[in-house]
Amino acid sequence: MLSAGATTVAGGLALGASGTGALAQAAGVPESWDEEADVVIIGTGFAGLAAAYEVKKAGASVVLLEKMRVPGGNSIICGGLMAAAGMPGQEAEDSADKLYDDMMQAGLHLNHPPLVRIVSERSGDTAQWLIDAFGVEFQGQMHLGGHSVPRSMALAAGSGSGIVVPQLAKLKDMGVEPRTRTLLKNIVRDADGRVQGVVVHEGHDAREPDSGTPKTIRATRAVVLATGGFGNDLAFRQLQDPRLDADYDSTNQPGATAEALREALNIGATPVQPSWIQLGPWASPDERGFGIAPLFVVNATGANALWVHAETGKRFVNELADRKTRADAMIAAGNKTVAFIDQAGLDSIRDKPGVKVEALLERGVLSQFETLEEMAAAHGMPSAALNETVESYNAAVAAGEDPEFGRYIAEDQLPMGDGPYLRGTLGAEDPPHDGRYRHRRQGHCAGHPQRRADPGAVRRRRGDGRRAWCLAPGVLRDHRLPRFRADRRAERRGRGRLSDARQTPPLCPGAP
Ligand SMILES: Cc1cc2nc3c(=O)[nH]c(=O)nc-3n(C[C@H](O)[C@H](O)[C@H](O)COP(=O)(O)OP(=O)(O)OC[C@H]3O[C@@H](n4cnc5c(N)ncnc54)[C@H](O)[C@@H]3O)c2cc1C
């Protein structure tokens, strides 16, 4: 949030809009403004919609802007999995401290501890807030990589639309509708470097960077930047991480570009670690974009799956490790890795939201084998080694501990049993006719076909934790908005102005 007249915080960014940044004045204050509102919110993903809801509820006027033709950003297309400690109906014994520890570990302890604390402590409340405020429907719980216990909730809708659509509906009832095709172009500040409003381009066409008609909007209280990630901004992402060239496919929506972030940088903002761009170890090289394989992979790892090297038949990683650990292990394994489940595993995931086994089989993303021997033969992996892997995993399940990789073994964990087995490729496709592994470069990561650029995340937290992060303002209202109202009253009495948001938690620190 860039507050009018105060240094404050934006979605994913600690933005100092004054201080030395004030020298980098981006756009002059117009003599008259075309429009005025208390709060101008840029972006209509989880973060922007959560902010709009709370601001409106606090009695302020809101202008909600979106550059694309449709609202929702990455939020509406995302997988819809949300980690929450103490979520409604959670079966596993869990606590905010456990989630905090998991996040810190997955973030290599480079995290910002106070922010991680907010997420871990408010995640359960945030899930409840989604249910209470918007009628969001969750369905099922699962154990995702990096979490020490099962604590991830799936949406009945099978994607983030299960949150965004009810958010939009609620806002409509409250009289707030996003204005689409409206691009944030400039942040306007006064001579002291204080944010006063924005220049937008109405009627914008995302294919033409400068298209649309300029318009100025004054924000009397705050400008909220909730503009998401930049996975589809090739130039910007390569500035951050030169490895991510055009061969890397992105799972992000086409509008996930960095012009708002650049503008924030222009006014002296300091984003937190934008170079830590998330690469997902679950996409399949057998389909483009996010596809439908990831929901199979994330569900399968939590159920009865094993991940093995496609040539050796040996496990190479804790299948429930955090995504970076797994992605690094896949690369170290030469991207020749597969995940497979048995019949019981299949039965346990078949009805989970978004798991489209038949479609995956039809598209050739999954293959079915009656026996382990058949699967081994398809890859040219030694059958004895694969059997040995299964035996040693089953011994770990029986013992309740996995000495090889330290994988979490649930109390009701089943051993790898009878087929048929379903196998999905993780880091490599089936050997083509020449017997070599084929890495699909077009639209994928060079040399890392299973990894997709998804700079909606930073290293500090796993993806399904980020949603609680983006939505946290909803449950932080008790802390933030009464102050907003109090400030407003004080301001009317001429005694002060909006609280400096440095004292309040940021809106969505997870989204660079
Ligand atoms: C394929 C995929 C699957 C994912 N799965 C999960 C998951 O299962 N669980 C999880 O927790 N997270 C998941 N994520 C990450 C999650 O989707 C994001 O962290 C989250 O949606 C970010 O929300 P946001 O509101 O910050 O940004 P977004 O939802 O991206 O919204 C930002 C909006 O701002 C708009 N915008 C940008 N610049 C401008 C501008 N200059 N002017 C006007 N508008 C602008 C964009 O068009 C966009 O609509 C996934 C991400 C992807 C891509």
The ligand as a Gaussian input file, in Angstrom:
#p B3LYP/6-31G(d) Opt

LIG

0 1
 C       -0.441000     -21.728000     -12.218000
 C       -0.295000     -21.245000     -10.797000
 C       -0.683000     -22.082000      -9.754000
 C       -0.559000     -21.651000      -8.446000
 N       -1.009000     -22.455000      -7.440000
 C       -1.012000     -21.991000      -6.165000
 C       -1.585000     -22.766000      -5.107000
 O       -2.115000     -23.856000      -5.303000
 N       -1.533000     -22.238000      -3.864000
 C       -0.993000     -20.994000      -3.615000
 O       -0.991000     -20.560000      -2.453000
 N       -0.472000     -20.237000      -4.597000
 C       -0.476000     -20.699000      -5.854000
 N        0.027000     -19.925000      -6.868000
 C        0.517000     -18.584000      -6.531000
 C       -0.682000     -17.635000      -6.330000
 O       -1.535000     -17.742000      -7.441000
 C       -0.179000     -16.205000      -6.199000
 O        0.758000     -16.119000      -5.166000
 C       -1.343000     -15.266000      -5.898000
 O       -2.403000     -15.476000      -6.799000
 C       -0.874000     -13.833000      -5.978000
 O       -1.990000     -13.002000      -5.778000
 P       -1.885000     -11.458000      -6.074000
 O       -3.206000     -10.865000      -5.755000
 O       -0.692000     -10.913000      -5.377000
 O       -1.528000     -11.338000      -7.641000
 P       -2.395000     -11.692000      -8.925000
 O       -3.476000     -12.647000      -8.635000
 O       -1.464000     -12.032000     -10.024000
 O       -3.098000     -10.305000      -9.247000
 C       -2.370000      -9.205000      -9.715000
 C       -3.237000      -8.456000     -10.694000
 O       -2.659000      -7.192000     -10.955000
 C       -2.824000      -6.895000     -12.333000
 N       -1.820000      -5.918000     -12.722000
 C       -0.485000      -6.096000     -12.821000
 N        0.110000      -4.964000     -13.203000
 C       -0.871000      -4.036000     -13.361000
 C       -0.872000      -2.671000     -13.758000
 N        0.249000      -2.036000     -14.067000
 N       -2.057000      -2.039000     -13.811000
 C       -3.221000      -2.680000     -13.499000
 N       -3.272000      -3.967000     -13.131000
 C       -2.104000      -4.650000     -13.046000
 C       -2.611000      -8.241000     -13.000000
 O       -3.121000      -8.277000     -14.305000
 C       -3.357000      -9.156000     -12.036000
 O       -4.710000      -9.284000     -12.375000
 C       -0.035000     -20.356000      -8.179000
 C        0.355000     -19.525000      -9.224000
 C        0.223000     -19.955000     -10.524000
 C        0.625000     -19.036000     -11.644000

